[in-house]
Amino acid sequence: MPSILSTFSEDLDFFSSEKVPFYIPEGFIKSLAFVKDATYTKLFDKNIFTFKLENGSFLKVEFTYYPLKNIEQPFLRNGILIDSFIDIV
């Protein structure tokens, strides 16, 4: 069985049980002072944003419609629902 420590991710992934129109996260992302440029791509139920930060680095953020039920109850931290470890892996 592969180790979770051996995985690498190049982006941030956010999942929602409801479809999120692209303009909602797009408006928020473009309002951030440290974002210098943003592009948007739609791939199936994925809203993918790639943006250039003021330090020249790039960050990819994906908002995906994921209507499946959680195995365990998510927990609330700083106003954000976070899935359990078992649901993330």
C-alpha atoms as an extended CHARMM CRD file, in Angstrom:
* protein
*
        89  EXT
         1         1  MET       CA              0.0000000000        0.0000000000        0.0000000000  PROA      1               0.0000000000
         2         2  PRO       CA              1.4730000000        3.4300000000       -0.9410000000  PROA      2               0.0000000000
         3         3  SER       CA              2.3300000000        5.8200000000        1.8340000000  PROA      3               0.0000000000
         4         4  ILE       CA              0.4620000000        9.1130000000        2.0910000000  PROA      4               0.0000000000
         5         5  LEU       CA              3.8540000000       10.7060000000        2.7280000000  PROA      5               0.0000000000
         6         6  SER       CA              4.9690000000        9.8240000000       -0.7970000000  PROA      6               0.0000000000
         7         7  THR       CA              2.2220000000       11.7910000000       -2.5430000000  PROA      7               0.0000000000
         8         8  PHE       CA              2.7600000000       15.2560000000       -4.0000000000  PROA      8               0.0000000000
         9         9  SER       CA              0.1370000000       17.8160000000       -4.8960000000  PROA      9               0.0000000000
        10        10  GLU       CA              0.7070000000       20.8840000000       -7.0090000000  PROA      10              0.0000000000
        11        11  ASP       CA             -2.6040000000       22.5630000000       -6.2570000000  PROA      11              0.0000000000
        12        12  LEU       CA             -5.2890000000       23.2140000000       -3.6810000000  PROA      12              0.0000000000
        13        13  ASP       CA             -8.5010000000       21.2400000000       -4.1350000000  PROA      13              0.0000000000
        14        14  PHE       CA            -11.8590000000       22.2590000000       -2.7000000000  PROA      14              0.0000000000
        15        15  PHE       CA            -14.8980000000       20.0100000000       -3.0210000000  PROA      15              0.0000000000
        16        16  SER       CA            -18.5520000000       20.9310000000       -2.7170000000  PROA      16              0.0000000000
        17        17  SER       CA            -21.7340000000       18.8750000000       -2.6390000000  PROA      17              0.0000000000
        18        18  GLU       CA            -23.3660000000       21.7920000000       -4.5050000000  PROA      18              0.0000000000
        19        19  LYS       CA            -22.3810000000       23.1760000000       -7.8940000000  PROA      19              0.0000000000
        20        20  VAL       CA            -20.5010000000       26.4420000000       -7.4030000000  PROA      20              0.0000000000
        21        21  PRO       CA            -20.7080000000       28.9470000000      -10.2800000000  PROA      21              0.0000000000
        22        22  PHE       CA            -17.1950000000       29.9280000000      -11.3870000000  PROA      22              0.0000000000
        23        23  TYR       CA            -17.8000000000       33.6490000000      -10.8630000000  PROA      23              0.0000000000
        24        24  ILE       CA            -18.0880000000       33.2100000000       -7.0770000000  PROA      24              0.0000000000
        25        25  PRO       CA            -14.5120000000       31.9880000000       -6.4460000000  PROA      25              0.0000000000
        26        26  GLU       CA            -13.2400000000       34.0340000000       -9.4160000000  PROA      26              0.0000000000
        27        27  GLY       CA            -14.4520000000       37.2910000000       -7.8670000000  PROA      27              0.0000000000
        28        28  PHE       CA            -12.8680000000       36.4300000000       -4.5310000000  PROA      28              0.0000000000
        29        29  ILE       CA             -9.5360000000       35.3650000000       -6.0620000000  PROA      29              0.0000000000
        30        30  LYS       CA             -9.2710000000       38.4700000000       -8.2440000000  PROA      30              0.0000000000
        31        31  SER       CA             -9.9640000000       40.6800000000       -5.2170000000  PROA      31              0.0000000000
        32        32  LEU       CA             -6.8630000000       39.4340000000       -3.3840000000  PROA      32              0.0000000000
        33        33  ALA       CA             -4.0860000000       42.0420000000       -3.4580000000  PROA      33              0.0000000000
        34        34  PHE       CA             -1.2840000000       39.4750000000       -3.9180000000  PROA      34              0.0000000000
        35        35  VAL       CA             -2.8690000000       37.9890000000       -7.0790000000  PROA      35              0.0000000000
        36        36  LYS       CA             -1.4280000000       39.6630000000      -10.1610000000  PROA      36              0.0000000000
        37        37  ASP       CA             -3.0910000000       37.6070000000      -12.8940000000  PROA      37              0.0000000000
        38        38  ALA       CA             -5.7160000000       34.8330000000      -12.9510000000  PROA      38              0.0000000000
        39        39  THR       CA             -6.9210000000       32.4170000000      -15.6060000000  PROA      39              0.0000000000
        40        40  TYR       CA             -9.9590000000       30.1600000000      -15.4700000000  PROA      40              0.0000000000
        41        41  THR       CA            -10.5330000000       26.7320000000      -17.0180000000  PROA      41              0.0000000000
        42        42  LYS       CA            -13.6400000000       24.5500000000      -16.8240000000  PROA      42              0.0000000000
        43        43  LEU       CA            -13.0980000000       20.7930000000      -17.0930000000  PROA      43              0.0000000000
        44        44  PHE       CA            -16.2400000000       18.7130000000      -16.5050000000  PROA      44              0.0000000000
        45        45  ASP       CA            -17.3640000000       19.6350000000      -12.9560000000  PROA      45              0.0000000000
        46        46  LYS       CA            -14.0320000000       21.2670000000      -12.1070000000  PROA      46              0.0000000000
        47        47  ASN       CA            -13.5030000000       25.0260000000      -11.9490000000  PROA      47              0.0000000000
        48        48  ILE       CA             -9.7310000000       25.4530000000      -12.1690000000  PROA      48              0.0000000000
        49        49  PHE       CA             -8.0290000000       28.7650000000      -11.4680000000  PROA      49              0.0000000000
        50        50  THR       CA             -4.3460000000       29.3690000000      -12.0730000000  PROA      50              0.0000000000
        51        51  PHE       CA             -2.9830000000       32.6110000000      -10.8300000000  PROA      51              0.0000000000
        52        52  LYS       CA              0.3050000000       34.4000000000      -10.6700000000  PROA      52              0.0000000000
        53        53  LEU       CA              1.2690000000       35.8190000000       -7.3120000000  PROA      53              0.0000000000
        54        54  GLU       CA              3.0970000000       39.0860000000       -6.7460000000  PROA      54              0.0000000000
        55        55  ASN       CA              6.3480000000       37.1780000000       -6.0300000000  PROA      55              0.0000000000
        56        56  GLY       CA              6.1830000000       35.5640000000       -9.5110000000  PROA      56              0.0000000000
        57        57  SER       CA              5.1260000000       32.0870000000       -8.3720000000  PROA      57              0.0000000000
        58        58  PHE       CA              2.0050000000       30.3340000000       -9.6330000000  PROA      58              0.0000000000
        59        59  LEU       CA             -0.7760000000       28.6220000000       -7.7060000000  PROA      59              0.0000000000
        60        60  LYS       CA             -3.5200000000       26.3700000000       -9.0520000000  PROA      60              0.0000000000
        61        61  VAL       CA             -6.8000000000       26.1620000000       -7.1300000000  PROA      61              0.0000000000
        62        62  GLU       CA             -9.5630000000       23.7650000000       -8.0890000000  PROA      62              0.0000000000
        63        63  PHE       CA            -13.2090000000       23.9070000000       -7.0180000000  PROA      63              0.0000000000
        64        64  THR       CA            -14.9440000000       20.6290000000       -7.8340000000  PROA      64              0.0000000000
        65        65  TYR       CA            -18.5370000000       19.4750000000       -7.6040000000  PROA      65              0.0000000000
        66        66  TYR       CA            -18.3800000000       16.2470000000       -5.5980000000  PROA      66              0.0000000000
        67        67  PRO       CA            -21.8700000000       15.0270000000       -4.6540000000  PROA      67              0.0000000000
        68        68  LEU       CA            -20.8120000000       11.8890000000       -2.7410000000  PROA      68              0.0000000000
        69        69  LYS       CA            -21.5760000000       11.5400000000        0.9540000000  PROA      69              0.0000000000
        70        70  ASN       CA            -18.7820000000       11.6850000000        3.5070000000  PROA      70              0.0000000000
        71        71  ILE       CA            -17.7560000000        8.5390000000        5.3660000000  PROA      71              0.0000000000
        72        72  GLU       CA            -17.1860000000       10.5200000000        8.5650000000  PROA      72              0.0000000000
        73        73  GLN       CA            -18.6640000000       13.8050000000        9.7560000000  PROA      73              0.0000000000
        74        74  PRO       CA            -16.6390000000       16.8930000000        8.7100000000  PROA      74              0.0000000000
        75        75  PHE       CA            -15.4410000000       19.1710000000       11.4950000000  PROA      75              0.0000000000
        76        76  LEU       CA            -15.5900000000       22.9540000000       11.7070000000  PROA      76              0.0000000000
        77        77  ARG       CA            -12.3740000000       24.9530000000       12.0420000000  PROA      77              0.0000000000
        78        78  ASN       CA            -12.2380000000       28.7440000000       11.7370000000  PROA      78              0.0000000000
        79        79  GLY       CA            -15.6240000000       28.7590000000       10.0300000000  PROA      79              0.0000000000
        80        80  ILE       CA            -14.6140000000       26.1950000000        7.3820000000  PROA      80              0.0000000000
        81        81  LEU       CA            -15.9080000000       22.6150000000        7.2110000000  PROA      81              0.0000000000
        82        82  ILE       CA            -12.9840000000       20.2090000000        6.8520000000  PROA      82              0.0000000000
        83        83  ASP       CA            -13.3500000000       16.5650000000        5.8480000000  PROA      83              0.0000000000
        84        84  SER       CA            -11.9210000000       13.8290000000        8.0210000000  PROA      84              0.0000000000
        85        85  PHE       CA             -8.6250000000       12.1920000000        7.0970000000  PROA      85              0.0000000000
        86        86  ILE       CA            -10.4330000000        9.0870000000        5.8350000000  PROA      86              0.0000000000
        87        87  ASP       CA            -12.5610000000       11.1980000000        3.4590000000  PROA      87              0.0000000000
        88        88  ILE       CA             -9.5460000000       13.1100000000        2.1490000000  PROA      88              0.0000000000
        89        89  VAL       CA             -7.4680000000       10.0690000000        1.2560000000  PROA      89              0.0000000000
